[in-house]
Amino acid sequence: MTINKIKREQKKYWVAVYALSVPSIAVIFSASNETCIGIASKYMDKGSFSLSALILGLLLLFGGIFYAGRKFLPKCSACGKSITPYQLGVVVATKNCPSCGENVIS
């Protein structure tokens, strides 16, 4: 694996995280919209609608981040663990996996 490949995969990860975060944030903020609350009040209590929208938004947000990490982050060829964006500096400086110590960058 080369440094450029790792950086490309990290970029794909961040694009996916941002793309998956926007809908979940929209769901969270839609709970405070009076129109949505007015429509939902016909079917359920206003408080439960806001709480359910908040929970759904947070599940989408953290689920999207978890999915993006599993799908797009580069993995060590020896141990198979993901190289997180915070570990990228260690990998570039040492050329080794932060988890197992095997050579990652050729």
Secondary structure by P-SEA (a helix, b strand, c coil): ccaaaaaaaaaaaaaaaaaaaaaaaaaaaaaacaaaaaaacccccaaaaaaaaaaaaaaaaaaaaaaaaaccbbbbccccccccccaaaaaaaccccccccccccc
